[in-house]
């Protein structure tokens, strides 16, 4: 039997501009398109004198090259229904392996009855040719007739073809005119505007795919952070359509239009307080993108702190307060001090005196340059009501004396005992206002006691210098000549003294590798240069003392000896000359 009454659904060329440039899906990612034929409905008599009901069957084709070639449903998958004018088909046709973002598709509906004639063709398309019966190969149509099944060649008419294009990204359908009824697209010959009997029919269909555009989702470790704090970002919550992958993650951390990092995860440190918009752009294996935005609020990292000296102040001590506060993401513009005794200051580093001892809460409040961010610190300072004695112990030569014992007496009773440091200084703390005696003790030194020092009310420090007379020997020497030269004999004379005992030994080091144990040695230097001559003496108690003097040894200068030699030569010359003259006179 010859097939007739063919309805063809195809794409109107003017509507398929979207196929001029179609991104391809990567080789590893393909989509699936489903076309569902829901219902086929006869509207006019199609078979003229043949009163039988229609016998329907159809083809569906998919094109990914702009409609130049189609892949059609195979014959075994072609549905057929006999003797029905209104066929509820409800059949899905699945096309896999789609690699283009936009496809063309065509559906060919055929009615199998008798020989085809111009009045026996069902019209379901509002195409440009209306109901005219032009054969396919007579038309300049984008569908290549050679790609049609053999049974359809020479029997396809333009007004029996609906052609459409479908975009997988937007899920948009374009093509010949359709309406939507009961959730299906309807194409019909009634849409051509011709009111006479045109063998009109209607076809209801739907089309969809399994591809969904990617969805970007930002994960932020903390939306509210201090300036300088690291923020972690995660794009792992983003999703791609089944069978597709997200191939690129791009991050803009400060909404400046520049991509700052790439990768599923990233991190960034904000060093300035502000509110930041964060963007994540993802691209899937189809080349489709999506963007998500988030926010990070960066506030100033402010930490109030201060130090003070002295650490153990007494009443009326001058206490220096030093601001050690820190801020990241801004700067400090205000300092407010409360010293706990009804006095305040707005200096960054103030000084203060307490008139009485006690425990005082000192509060520092700082304010950042936004005039909103503040912080404070409170420290409790214990101020001593007592005084303290400081002093320095030196010997009669002005040298500091370490490890000297300092005793404080109150009416003959020792209250405190301290020792001097390496620099000879000492501190006797926590002394009540009053009158005291201070004594300094040191082995081999004359002890010294100073009495009657009064700590008046309002004074907290009395500074002593205890001059302890040294009992150690004093080393010293002199030498002559004062300007020694190489080869000249230099006499060294010991002028050391010791009034508390005797000097037992002398040790000389002349600085040229030679030495002597005599009290008053003599020595010659053979080379020009500077020599450090050291004398060390030891007393009968085992105390040592040294004295060093640097000698500058020079070359000897020409002196009287040279003049004597020259004068002798002159005298000899004169004598010889006279003898010669006398001899000459005798001969004549």
Secondary structure, 3 states (H helix, E strand, C coil): CCCEEEEEEEECHHHCHHHCCCCECCCCCCEEEEEEEEEEEECCCCCCCCCCCCCEEEEEEEECCCCCCCEECCHHHCCEECCCCEEEEEEEEEEEEECECEEEEEEEEEECCCCCCCCCCCECCCCCCCCCCCEHHHCCCCCCHHHCCHHHCCCCEHHHCEEEEEECCCCCEEECCCEEECCEEEEEHHHHCCCCCCCEEEEEEEEEECCCCCECCCEECCCEEECCCEEEEECCCCECCCCCCEEEEEEECCCCCCCCEECCEEEEECCCCEEEEEEEEEEECCCCEEEEEEEEEEECEEECCEEEECCCCECCCCEEEEECCEEECCCEEEEEEECCCCCEECCCCCEECCCCCEEEEEEEEEEECCCCCEEEEEEEEEEECCEEEEEEEEECCCCECCCCEEEEEECCEEEEEEECCCCCEEEEEEECCCEEEEEEECCCECCEEEEEEECCCCCCEEEEEEEECECCCECCEEEECCCCECCCCEEEEECCECCCCCEEEEEEECCCCCEECCCCCEECCCCCEEEEEEEEEEECCCCEEEEEEEEEEECCCCCHHHHHHHHHHHHHHHHHHHHHHHHHHHHC
